[in-house]
Amino acid sequence: MANASPLARKPSAARAADTDGGVRAGAARRAGGRRLPEHLRSAQWWLAPFLSLTVAACSMWPLGKDEQPASSAPALAGPAAPSEKPPANAVNSVVAVVDGEPITVGDLRAYRRTGGPFLPEELRHDNRALLQSMIERRLLKAEFEKNGVRVDDATVERYIEGILRESGQSRAEIEVALSRVGLSWKDYFERMREEVQRVALVNLLIRSRVNVPDEEVEEAWENDPAFKQNEKLVVADIFLPLPADEAAAAAVRAQAAEVARQARSDFEEAARKHSKGPGAAEGGTLGEFERGTMADYFEKALTGLDEGDVSAPIEGGGGIHIVKLIDVKKSGRRPLAEVKEEIREKLYERRLQERYEKWASEDLRREHRVEILMTDLSGIAG
């Protein structure tokens, strides 16, 4: 236990927070039937690349749980047909028309097979959700064409490489998962091409409209408890391991008293010369920690110390510790200058997502003609 850290029993909350961050999807798994990798099924897939490059996948429409079908949205144009259940085998029955192009019952069934696996599991057999997805894809493809948004294969390859790198998955794993749901690498590749086109379209039409003023950043900083920091202690430690042999241990205790005397004159030098613990080469400095997050014996050694004070030798964790309180960082908020860009980025991503959802559900539909001809889709089986 010569190198045991005095902080090991209660890791600092600050240190624990450092482990949060980028999304790391696990390897493709088969559970509960045929499933795609996580990054093909998560609800934020279509927004992720231009928001935070998280690895995800899913639908292209913002549907609230209580929303009505697209035919009831105020942005939809065209007459609404009677709400009728289509005949079970009426594959040529027209469900909807997008810019004059029909979507038939057969199209919807086919899309369930090719597009359904990319949707969240609870939506794969929801005909309304499938129809919304088909409509959105058609509208977006029309926008790609209108705005000249084209993406070559090399760009798509680079995009996929980035996804695989971030998810920790391989192409082979993706291909296996795709094959389980009857899809090919080409299906995946073309879906990723659409996603890169979507990113380009967002950059062209939406990104420039999103702005986060300094006043909003400051307000978020003032109100968000995440930027409140508790008092932190900057500490250093000299660690002398205690041997099991009593006579040898007595000698170490005597040595500790002398080392403590030296440490009060020059702690860093004494640490480099005598300490067997972490940070010895840096003069014993361990970093900053909140009270209550350290081992009990270490907390006890710090009790009553002022900045610059050195404790008496105290035993714990397999040895003797001599602790110095280097600095006390008072509680308060993290300096705005330190977190300003972090806050701005989060607010920008949120605003961009909101703006995209409004564009996809309202603005985009106003520029196209969408007619829903069947509002009751419950009779359409796979």
N, C-alpha and C positions, 0 to 999 in steps of 0.2 A: 504493500500500500504506500510505497515511498512517494509515488507521484499522485496520490489521491487528491482530488481537488476539494478544498473545504466548502465549495459551493455545490457539490454534486447532489446533495440530498434534496435541495429545493432550487431547481434551475430558475434563473431570472425570467420574469415575464417578458422583459425586453428581448432576451435572447430567444425565447420561444417564439416570439413574434417574427424574428428574422427568418424562421423556417417557412413562413407563409410566402406565397408569391405565385409564380407561373404555374399554369395547369399542367399536370403530368398524368395523362390517361394511361391506364395499365395496358398490358398486352391484350390482344383480341381474345374474348372469352365466349364460350357458348353456354348460355344459361337460360333456362326457361324457353327453349325452342331456338329458332333461327334468329340471330341478332347480329347487327353490324357493330363495329368498334364504336366506342363512346363518342369519338369526335365526329361520327356520322349521324348521331342521334340526339345530341344535346339541343335544347331549345334555342340556343343563341347562335347556331352555326352561321346563318346567313348574315348576321351582324358582326360576328367576331373578328374577321380579318381587319376591318377598318376601325374597330373599336379598341381592341386590346390584343389582337393576334392570339387569342385563346383558341384552343383546338376544340371545335365543336361542330355539330351539324344538325340541320333540321329544316323546318319549313321557312317559307318566305313571306308569311303574312302575320299581322298582329290580330289574333282572334281572342277576345275576352271570353270567359266561360259563359257569359250570358248574352253574347252578341247574337244577332240574327244573321241569317245567310246574307250573302252579298247583295241579293236583290232588294233588301230592305235598307241598305246603306244609302245615305242621301246623295253620295257622289255617283251612284250608278245611273246610267242613262238607259232609255229604252223602255218599252212596255213590259209589264210583268204578266206572264201567262198564268193560267189557272194552276193551282197547286194540286197536282195529280201524281199518283204513284205510277211509274212506268211499268209496262208489262215486263214480266221476268226475263223474257228473251228478246225484248225489243232493242237489240244492240244498236240499231240505226236511229233510235229516238234521240232527238236533240235535247240536251240538258241545258246548254247555255250557248251563247254566241258572243265571241270576242272579236270586235272589229270586222264583223262579217264572216268570221271563220267559226264553224260549229264545233261544239264539244258534244259528242254523242255518249250514250250509255256504254258503248263498246270502248270509246276512248277512256272513259272513267275507269272501267274495269282494267284496261291495260295499264293505266297509270298507277292503279293500286299495286300492280306487280313490279313496276319499274321505279315508281316514286315513293310508294309506301314504305319500303325499308329505310328510307332516309328520314322518315318522320318519327316523332316520339311514338312509343308503342301504343299509347292510349288513343292516338289519332289515326292509326293505320287503317282502321275499319270504319272510320267516320266519313261518310260520303260527302258531307258538307265541307269538312276540312280538306279532303282530297280535291274537291272542286275548286275551293279557294286557292289551293296550291297551284293547280293547273292554270287558273286564270292569271295569277300573279306571274307565273313563268312566261306565259304568252305575252303579257303586257311588258315585262322586262325585256324579252327578246325583241319586241318591237322598238323599245327605247334604245337598245344596243344598235339596232340597224339605223334608226333615225339619227343617232348621235355619232355614228361611225366608230363605235367601240368594238374593236377587234383585238384578239389576243392570239399570238402565235404559240406553237407547241412548246418552244423553249421556255417561254414565260410561265406556262402552266407547269412544266417540269420543275422549275425553280420554286414555284409556290408549293407544290406537293412535297418537295424535299424539305422545305421549311416546316410544313405540317408534321411530317414524319419525325423530323428532328425534335420538335417540341413535344410531341406525344410519346416519344420513345418507342415508336412502332416501326416495323419494317414493311416494305412493299409486299413481301411474301405473306405477312400476317393479314394485311388488308385484303389481298387477293383471296385468301382462304375464307375470310369472313364474308366477302362479297359472293363467293361461289355458293355459300350456304343459303343465300337468299336469292339465288338465281341471277346474279348480276356479274358483269365482267369488269376487268380493269378499264376497258374503254368507257363503260358506263360511268365509272368513277372519274376518269380523266375528263370527260366532257362535262360532268357536274362541277368539277373544279374549274374548268374553263369558264363556265357561267359565273362562278363565284369571283374569279379574277375580273371578269367583265363588270360584275356588280360593283366591285371596289372602284374600278375606274369610273363607272357612271356616278357613283356617290361623290368621288373627288370632283367630277366635272359639274354636277348639278346641285350638290347639297353642302359639301364641306365649306365652301366659301361663305355660305349663309350662316354658319354657326360661329358665334363669338362669345367669349367669357370675359366680361369686364373685371377690372381689378376690384371694384366694389363687391362683386359677387364672391370673389375669392376670399376677400377679407371677412365677409359675413360668414362664409362656411368655416373659416378658421376660428372665428369667435364662438360658433355654436356647435361645432363638432367635438364631442368628447374624446375622439381618437387623438386629438392633438394636445390633450391635457397630459402633462407628465408629472408623476409623483417625485418626491425627493429621492435623489440617487446619491450613493456614496461611491467615491473613487477610492479603491483600496489596493494595498500591496501586502504581500505575505512572505515571510521567511518560514520555510517548513523543514523541520528536522525529524526524520523518521525515528521511531522508538523501536529498538530491537526487543525480541522476546526475553532475552537473558536479562535478569534483574540487575546484575552488576554493570552490564553494558548500558542498560537503560539509565541507571543512576549517573553514569558518566555523561550521557547525552543531556540529562537534565542540568547537570552542572555546566556543560558547554552552552546550553541555551541561555542561562543567566548571563554569561559573558557576551554571547552574541547579542542579546537584548541591549546590553550596555553599549556595545559598538553601534547598534542600529540607531540608537538615540542621537548619535553624532553624525553617522552617514549611513542611512538605511540602504540606499542603493548599493553601496560598496559591500556592506555586510551581506546583503541578499546574494549578490554575485559570487561572493566568496564562500558562503556557508549553506545557502538554501538548496534543498533537493526537490523543491516543488515546481509547479508551473510558473513561468515568468521569471525564473531566477536570472536568466541572461539579460532581461530587461529591467533589472533592479527590483524584481519581485512584484511588479505592477500586474494586477489581475483584471482591471477594468472597472466599470461602474455597475452598481447593483442597487436595487431597492431594498429598504429594510424589510425584514421578514421573508426574504427569498433565499437567505443563506442558511447554512447549517447552524444549529443552535450554538455550538461552541464558538463559531466564528462571530455570530451576532453578539454573544457575551463579551468577546474580546473587544468589540467595537463600542460597547456600551460605555458612555461617559467620556469618550475621546472627543477632542476638538480637532479641527483641521491641523494637520502636521504632527499630531500626537502619535506615539508608538505604545502599544500595549505591553503588559507583562507577558511572559510566556504562558500559554494555555494549551492544555492537552486535548486532543480529539482527532478523530479520523486517522488513527494509526501513528500519530506523531505529535510534535510540539509546534505550535504556531506563534509567531511574533508578528503582529498586525500593525500596519500603519494606515491611518485615515488621511489620505492625500487631499481630498477635496469633498465638499458637500454641495451638490447641485440642488438648489431649492425647487420646490414644486411650483408649477405654473404651466404655461403653454409653451410648446415648442416655438422657437422664434419664427415669425411669419416668413422672413427671408429664407429660412431653411426649408420650409415646406410649401412655399408659394407655388412652384411649378408642379409639384405633386398634386396639389389641390386643383390647380387649373386643368391638369390633364384629366383627372377624374370627372370634373364638372363638364369638360368638353366632351368626353366620351358619352356621358349621360345625355347631354343636350343633342349630340349627334344622333344617338339612338332614337330619341324622341322625335327629332326632325325627320329621320328616315321613316319611322313608322307612320308619321302623318303624311309624308310624301307617298308612301306605298299604298296607304289605305284611302287617301282622299285625293291628293293632287294628281297622282298618276291616273286614277280612274276618271277624273274629269277630262283628261286629254284623250280618252279612248271611249269606245262604245261597248258597253258590257250589258248583255241581256240575259237574265236568268229565266229560263222557260219551264223549269221544273223545280218547285220549292220543296216538294216532299220526295226525298231521295232514299227513303228507308226501304223501298222495294228493290233496290239495285243490289243484287248479290254478287259475290266474286265469281 
